[in-house]
Amino acid sequence: MHTLKQIWMWFDDRTGASAVWKETAGHLVPRGTGWWYVFGSATLAAFLVQVFTGIALATIYVPSTADAYHTLEFITYQAKWGHLLRGLHYFGASAMVLFIGIHVSRTFIMAAYKFPREMSWLSGAALLLFTIGMGFTGQLLRWDQVAVWSVYIAAEQAGRVPLIGKALAHFILAGNTVGGATLSRFFAYHVFFVPMMIFGFIGVHLYLVLRNGISEPPKAGRPVDPKTYRSWYENMLKREGHPFWPNAAWRDVVFSTAMIVVLVALAWFVGAPHLAKPPDPTILDAEPRPDWYLLWYFALLALLPHGLENYFIILGPLLFVAFLLVPPLFFNKGERSPLLRPWAIVLVIGIWTTIGTLWVQGENSPWSPDFTAKPLPASVVGAASGPVYEGAQLFHSKGCEYCHEISGYGGHRGPILSYVGERLTKDQITIRIVSGGTNMPAFGGILKASELRELAAFLDSRSRTTK
C-alpha cells in the first residue's frame, strides 16, 4: 500500500493529476441540477459509441463504388458480431441526434444561454449542426439505391440556391454526378473532418462549462444581471454548491449506462438498417428518403406548395441559424424562469410537435408513387373482358396505379379516381390522359390509339351509377 502511495505521489507530482481532477470532476455545481441536466453527457456518451463503432467499421469498410456495398453486406451478414456493430452505430447516431435536441431544448427553456454562457450556447449550436452533418454524410456510405438517390435530391435542392447553387451542388457531388469521388468525399467528411470538428467543439464546450459553471436551476424573480451575476454565482456555490463528482455525476453515469444498454438491445434485436438494392441509375422505382432525424425536413419540402419550395430551401436554413444565434446575442440578460417566459415553452413544444407531425407524414410519404401497387382485383374492375377490363390492365402496367387510388388500391400522389366517371366525361378523361398535368406526364405519345380508348373506357366506368 505504501508503495502504491509513493507511485501515485510521484505521478501526481509530475502530472498535476489531482489538481486537474479537482478543477474538472471536483468542481462545484449548484444544488438542484437533477435529471434534466443529464442529456449533454448522454450526447457525449453516444458520440463516443459512434467513435468506437466507427473505427471498428472503418477497418473493414472499403470506400469505393465497386466494394462499398459488398463490404457492408459482409459486415451485416457474415462478419462475427457485424450486425451488432452496424446496429450500434446506427442507433448510436439516432441517440446522439435525439439527446442533443433535448439538451438544446432544455437549455433554451431554462435560458441557460444568458450571461455569462453565451459562448457555451453558440459552441453547442455548432455541435448540433455538426451532428446533423454526421448523419447526412453517413447515409451515403451505405451505397445502396436509396442512399445514392437521396444525395442526388440533396444536390438538386442545393442547386436552387441563387448565385452559388451550381457550385454548391458540384461540391456536394464532388463532380457532376454521384460516383467514386462523391463516396470518397463523404467518407472523408464522415470519418475525419466532422468528427475532428466535433472533438474540437466538445473541448471548447466543456472548457466553457468549467470556466463559467453549470447554470443553476432558474427561479422566478431572480433575473440575470451581467453586472452582479458572477459574484452572486460564486457566493451561491460557496454556500450551497457540491462537487460534480459524485454528487451530481452519478445521474450522468446512470443515464448514459442505461442508454448504452438500450442501444445494445436495439442493435441485437432490431439490427442494422436495411440495405436496399445496389445503386443503379437506370432504376427509377426507388423511394429515396433520409434517416428519421432528417425525415421531417424531407416531408416539409415535399408538402410545400410548388411556388414556395425554392424560397424555403434558401430561407429555412437561414431562419434556423438565426434562431441559434439570436438568443445569446440579443437576449442575454433578464428572467430565466420558464414560468415568466411561457413563450419559450410554447415555442419548444410547437417545434417538437411540428417535427413529429412532419415525421409521420414523411413515414407515410403520401406524395410518393406506390411502386408496390398490385393490379386491381376483378371485384373492383367489374369486367372480365372487353375495353373496361383491358383498360384496367393498362391502368396498372402503365404506372397510373402507382399515383392514383381506385377503391382503396394504389398510390396517393395524384387525385383519387374511384368515381372519376362522375366528375369528368369520357372526352375530358381522354384529354387529361393525352395532355398530362402539373405532376403527371403526358401519355399522348406513349399510348396507342386503342390503348387510349381502353384506358378512357375503364376510367369512365368508375362511377356509382351504371352508364
C-alpha positions in Angstrom: 0.0 0.0 0.0 2.8 2.3 0.9 4.5 1.6 -2.5 1.3 2.4 -4.3 1.0 5.7 -2.4 4.6 6.6 -3.4 3.9 5.8 -7.0 0.8 8.0 -7.0 2.6 10.8 -5.3 5.4 10.6 -7.9 2.8 10.5 -10.8 0.8 13.4 -9.3 3.9 15.5 -8.8 4.9 15.1 -12.5 1.4 15.5 -14.0 -0.6 17.5 -11.5 -3.4 14.9 -11.9 -5.1 15.7 -8.5 -5.3 19.4 -9.4 -6.8 18.6 -12.8 -9.3 16.3 -11.1 -10.2 19.0 -8.6 -10.8 21.5 -11.3 -12.8 19.2 -13.5 -14.7 16.4 -11.8 -14.3 18.1 -8.4 -15.6 21.5 -9.5 -18.6 22.8 -7.6 -22.1 22.7 -9.1 -25.3 24.3 -7.9 -27.8 22.2 -6.0 -30.9 21.1 -7.8 -29.2 20.1 -11.1 -31.3 17.0 -11.5 -32.2 14.6 -14.3 -32.9 17.4 -16.8 -29.1 18.1 -16.8 -28.1 14.6 -18.0 -28.7 15.0 -21.7 -25.5 16.8 -22.5 -23.3 13.9 -21.1 -25.6 11.4 -22.7 -24.9 13.1 -26.1 -21.2 12.8 -25.4 -21.6 9.1 -24.5 -23.5 8.5 -27.7 -20.7 10.2 -29.7 -18.1 8.0 -28.1 -20.2 5.0 -29.1 -20.1 6.4 -32.6 -16.3 6.8 -32.5 -15.5 3.3 -31.3 -18.0 1.5 -33.6 -17.0 3.8 -36.5 -13.3 2.8 -36.0 -14.3 -0.8 -36.0 -16.4 -0.5 -39.1 -13.7 1.5 -40.9 -11.2 -1.4 -40.5 -13.4 -3.5 -42.9 -15.3 -0.9 -45.0 -13.8 -0.1 -48.4 -14.9 3.4 -49.7 -15.1 2.5 -53.4 -18.0 2.2 -55.7 -17.1 -1.4 -56.5 -16.7 -2.6 -52.9 -18.6 -0.4 -50.5 -21.9 -2.2 -50.8 -20.4 -5.7 -50.7 -18.3 -4.9 -47.6 -21.5 -3.7 -45.8 -23.2 -7.0 -46.8 -20.2 -8.8 -45.4 -20.3 -6.9 -42.2 -24.0 -7.3 -41.8 -24.5 -11.0 -42.8 -21.1 -12.7 -42.4 -18.7 -11.0 -40.0 -19.0 -12.1 -36.4 -20.9 -9.5 -34.4 -21.1 -7.4 -37.6 -24.9 -6.9 -37.4 -24.5 -5.8 -33.8 -21.7 -3.4 -34.7 -23.7 -1.7 -37.6 -26.8 -1.6 -35.4 -24.9 0.1 -32.6 -23.5 2.6 -35.0 -26.9 3.3 -36.5 -28.8 3.6 -33.2 -25.9 5.5 -31.6 -26.4 8.2 -34.3 -30.1 8.3 -33.5 -29.4 8.7 -29.8 -26.9 11.4 -30.4 -29.4 13.4 -32.5 -32.2 12.9 -30.1 -30.3 13.8 -27.0 -28.6 16.9 -28.4 -32.1 18.0 -29.5 -33.4 17.5 -25.9 -30.3 19.2 -24.5 -30.8 22.3 -26.7 -34.5 22.4 -25.8 -33.8 22.2 -22.1 -31.1 24.9 -22.3 -33.5 27.2 -24.2 -36.4 26.7 -21.8 -34.2 27.4 -18.8 -32.5 30.3 -20.7 -29.0 28.9 -19.9 -27.8 30.9 -22.9 -27.8 34.1 -20.9 -24.8 35.8 -19.4 -22.1 34.5 -19.0 -22.8 31.4 -21.0 -23.4 32.9 -24.5 -20.4 31.1 -25.9 -21.5 27.8 -24.4 -24.8 28.1 -26.3 -23.0 29.0 -29.5 -20.5 26.2 -29.3 -23.4 23.8 -28.5 -25.2 25.2 -31.6 -22.1 24.3 -33.7 -22.2 20.8 -32.2 -25.8 20.5 -33.2 -25.0 21.4 -36.8 -22.1 19.0 -37.0 -24.2 16.2 -35.5 -26.7 16.7 -38.3 -23.8 16.7 -40.8 -22.6 13.4 -39.4 -26.0 11.9 -40.1 -26.2 13.3 -43.6 -22.7 12.2 -44.7 -23.1 8.7 -43.1 -26.2 7.7 -45.1 -24.4 7.7 -48.4 -21.7 5.3 -47.1 -24.4 2.5 -47.3 -24.0 2.9 -51.0 -27.4 1.5 -51.9 -30.1 2.7 -54.2 -31.9 4.8 -51.5 -28.7 6.5 -50.3 -27.5 7.4 -53.8 -30.8 8.9 -54.8 -31.0 10.9 -51.5 -27.7 12.6 -52.4 -29.0 13.4 -55.9 -32.0 15.1 -54.3 -29.9 17.0 -51.8 -27.6 18.2 -54.6 -30.7 19.2 -56.7 -32.1 21.2 -53.8 -28.7 22.9 -53.2 -28.6 23.8 -56.9 -31.6 26.1 -56.5 -29.7 28.5 -54.2 -29.1 31.7 -56.2 -25.6 32.6 -57.4 -23.8 29.7 -55.6 -26.3 26.9 -56.2 -24.4 25.3 -59.1 -21.1 25.4 -57.2 -22.7 24.1 -54.1 -24.2 21.1 -55.9 -20.9 20.4 -57.6 -19.2 20.5 -54.2 -21.7 18.0 -52.7 -21.3 15.6 -55.6 -17.6 16.2 -56.0 -18.4 16.5 -59.7 -21.4 16.5 -62.0 -22.8 13.2 -60.8 -22.7 10.7 -57.9 -19.6 8.4 -58.2 -16.4 7.3 -56.7 -15.3 10.9 -55.9 -18.6 11.5 -54.1 -18.2 8.5 -52.0 -14.6 9.3 -51.1 -15.6 12.9 -50.2 -18.5 11.8 -47.9 -16.2 9.1 -46.3 -13.5 11.7 -45.6 -16.0 14.1 -44.1 -17.9 11.5 -42.1 -14.8 9.7 -40.7 -12.2 12.6 -40.4 -13.4 16.2 -40.8 -16.7 16.3 -39.0 -15.6 14.1 -36.0 -12.5 16.3 -35.7 -14.7 19.4 -35.5 -16.9 17.7 -33.0 -14.0 16.8 -30.8 -12.7 20.4 -31.0 -16.0 22.0 -30.1 -16.6 19.5 -27.3 -13.3 20.6 -25.8 -14.4 24.2 -26.1 -17.9 23.5 -24.8 -16.5 21.6 -21.7 -13.9 24.3 -21.1 -16.6 27.0 -21.1 -18.8 24.9 -18.7 -15.8 24.7 -16.3 -15.0 28.3 -16.7 -18.5 29.8 -16.3 -20.0 26.9 -14.2 -23.2 24.9 -14.8 -26.2 27.1 -14.9 -28.3 26.9 -11.8 -32.0 25.9 -11.9 -33.9 29.1 -12.8 -36.1 30.8 -10.2 -38.9 33.2 -10.8 -37.9 36.7 -9.8 -34.2 36.1 -10.0 -33.2 37.8 -13.3 -29.7 37.7 -14.7 -27.8 41.0 -14.3 -24.3 40.9 -16.1 -23.0 43.4 -13.6 -23.7 41.3 -10.5 -24.2 37.7 -11.7 -20.7 36.4 -11.4 -20.2 37.5 -7.8 -23.7 36.2 -6.9 -23.0 32.8 -8.6 -19.6 32.4 -6.8 -21.1 33.2 -3.4 -24.0 30.8 -4.1 -21.6 28.0 -4.9 -19.6 28.6 -1.7 -22.8 28.5 0.4 -24.6 25.5 -1.2 -22.6 24.1 -4.0 -21.4 20.5 -4.0 -18.7 18.6 -6.1 -19.8 17.5 -9.5 -18.3 14.0 -8.7 -20.0 12.1 -7.3 -22.9 14.3 -6.0 -24.2 15.2 -9.5 -22.3 13.0 -11.9 -23.9 9.8 -10.7 -27.0 10.7 -12.6 -25.0 11.2 -15.8 -23.3 7.8 -15.3 -26.6 6.0 -14.6 -28.4 7.6 -17.6 -25.6 7.1 -20.0 -25.1 3.5 -18.9 -28.9 2.9 -19.4 -28.7 4.5 -22.8 -25.8 2.2 -23.9 -27.7 -0.9 -22.6 -30.8 0.2 -24.7 -28.5 0.7 -27.8 -27.1 -2.7 -27.4 -30.6 -4.2 -27.1 -31.8 -2.4 -30.1 -28.8 -3.4 -32.1 -29.1 -7.0 -31.1 -32.9 -7.5 -31.5 -33.7 -4.9 -34.3 -30.3 -5.0 -36.0 -28.6 -2.8 -38.6 -30.6 -0.6 -41.0 -31.8 -2.5 -44.1 -29.7 -2.4 -47.2 -31.7 -1.6 -50.3 -30.6 -2.8 -53.8 -27.2 -1.7 -55.0 -27.2 1.7 -56.7 -28.4 1.6 -60.3 -29.2 4.9 -62.0 -31.4 3.2 -64.6 -33.9 2.0 -61.9 -36.3 4.8 -61.1 -38.6 3.0 -58.6 -36.5 3.9 -55.6 -38.0 5.7 -52.6 -35.2 7.9 -51.5 -35.6 9.3 -48.0 -33.2 10.4 -45.3 -32.9 8.7 -41.9 -35.6 9.5 -39.4 -33.9 12.6 -37.9 -34.0 14.4 -41.2 -37.2 12.8 -42.5 -39.3 15.7 -41.2 -37.4 18.2 -43.3 -37.9 15.9 -46.3 -41.6 15.9 -45.6 -41.8 19.6 -45.3 -40.2 20.2 -48.7 -42.5 17.6 -50.2 -45.6 19.2 -48.8 -44.8 22.8 -49.6 -46.6 24.4 -52.5 -44.5 24.3 -55.6 -44.0 28.0 -55.7 -42.7 28.2 -52.1 -40.2 25.4 -52.2 -37.3 27.3 -53.7 -37.8 30.2 -51.2 -37.9 27.8 -48.2 -34.7 25.9 -49.4 -32.9 29.2 -49.0 -34.7 30.9 -46.1 -35.3 27.8 -44.0 -31.7 27.1 -43.1 -31.1 30.9 -42.6 -34.0 31.1 -40.1 -32.7 28.0 -38.3 -29.2 29.6 -37.9 -30.8 32.9 -36.9 -32.8 31.0 -34.2 -29.5 29.6 -32.9 -27.7 33.0 -32.9 -30.3 35.5 -31.7 -31.0 34.3 -28.1 -27.4 34.7 -26.7 -26.6 37.8 -28.7 -29.7 39.8 -28.1 -31.4 38.3 -25.0 -28.5 37.5 -22.7 -30.0 39.1 -19.5 -33.2 39.2 -17.6 -35.5 36.5 -16.4 -34.6 32.8 -16.9 -37.6 31.1 -15.2 -39.9 29.3 -17.7 -42.8 30.5 -15.5 -42.1 34.0 -16.6 -41.2 33.0 -20.1 -44.1 30.8 -21.2 -43.5 31.7 -24.8 -40.3 29.7 -24.6 -42.2 26.5 -23.5 -44.8 27.1 -26.2 -42.1 27.6 -28.9 -40.3 24.4 -27.9 -43.5 22.3 -27.8 -44.5 23.8 -31.1 -41.2 22.9 -32.7 -41.3 19.3 -31.4 -44.9 18.9 -32.4 -44.3 20.2 -35.9 -41.3 17.9 -36.3 -43.3 14.9 -35.0 -46.2 15.6 -37.3 -44.0 16.1 -40.3 -42.1 12.9 -39.4 -45.3 10.9 -39.5 -46.1 12.4 -42.9 -42.5 11.5 -44.0 -43.0 7.9 -42.9 -46.3 7.6 -44.9 -45.0 9.7 -47.9 -48.4 10.2 -49.5 -46.7 12.2 -52.2 -44.5 9.3 -53.4 -45.7 6.8 -56.0 -46.5 3.4 -54.7 -44.3 1.1 -56.8 -45.6 -1.9 -54.9 -49.2 -1.4 -56.0 -50.8 -4.7 -57.2 -53.2 -5.0 -60.2 -56.8 -4.2 -59.4 -58.9 -7.3 -58.4 -61.7 -8.4 -60.6 -64.2 -7.3 -57.9 -63.1 -3.7 -58.4 -62.7 -3.8 -62.2 -66.2 -5.2 -62.7 -65.4 -6.9 -66.0 -63.5 -10.0 -67.1 -63.0 -8.9 -70.8 -63.6 -6.1 -73.2 -62.4 -2.4 -73.2 -63.0 -1.8 -69.4 -61.0 -4.9 -68.5 -58.2 -4.1 -70.9 -58.2 -0.5 -69.6 -57.8 -1.8 -66.0 -54.7 -3.8 -67.0 -53.2 -0.7 -68.7 -54.0 1.4 -65.6 -51.6 -0.8 -63.7 -49.0 -1.7 -66.4 -48.5 2.0 -67.5 -47.9 3.0 -63.9 -51.2 5.0 -63.4 -52.0 3.0 -60.3 -48.7 4.0 -58.7 -50.0 7.5 -58.2 -53.8 7.2 -58.3 -56.0 5.2 -55.9 -59.1 3.3 -57.0 -61.4 1.7 -54.4 -58.6 1.6 -51.8 -55.9 0.2 -54.2 -52.9 2.3 -55.5 -50.9 5.3 -54.5 -51.9 8.7 -53.1 -49.7 11.1 -55.0 -52.5 12.0 -57.5 -56.2 12.5 -57.2 -58.4 9.5 -56.2 -60.1 8.2 -59.3 -62.6 5.8 -57.6 -65.5 7.9 -59.0 -63.8 9.9 -61.7 -66.5 9.0 -64.2 -68.9 11.1 -62.2 -66.7 14.2 -62.4 -65.4 14.1 -65.9 -66.9 13.0 -69.2 -65.1 10.4 -71.3 -63.7 13.1 -73.7 -62.4 15.1 -70.7 -60.7 12.0 -69.3 -59.1 11.4 -72.7 -57.8 14.9 -72.8 -56.3 14.6 -69.3 -54.5 11.4 -70.3 -53.1 12.8 -73.5 -52.1 16.2 -72.1 -50.9 15.4 -68.6 -50.9 17.8 -65.7 -48.7 19.6 -63.2 -47.1 16.4 -61.8 -48.4 14.0 -64.4 -46.6 13.1 -67.6 -48.4 13.4 -70.9 -49.3 10.0 -72.3 -50.3 11.2 -75.8 -47.0 10.0 -77.4 -46.9 6.8 -75.3 -50.2 5.1 -75.7 -51.6 3.6 -78.9 -55.0 4.8 -80.0 -56.6 1.6 -79.0 -54.9 1.7 -75.6 -56.1 5.3 -75.1 -59.7 4.3 -75.8 -59.5 1.3 -73.4 -57.9 3.3 -70.6 -60.6 6.1 -71.0 -63.3 3.4 -71.1 -62.1 2.0 -67.8 -61.9 5.3 -66.0 -65.2 6.4 -67.4 -66.7 3.3 -65.8 -65.6 4.4 -62.4 -68.9 5.6 -61.1 -71.5 4.6 -58.5 -74.2 4.6 -61.2 -74.4 2.5 -64.3 -73.7 4.4 -67.5 
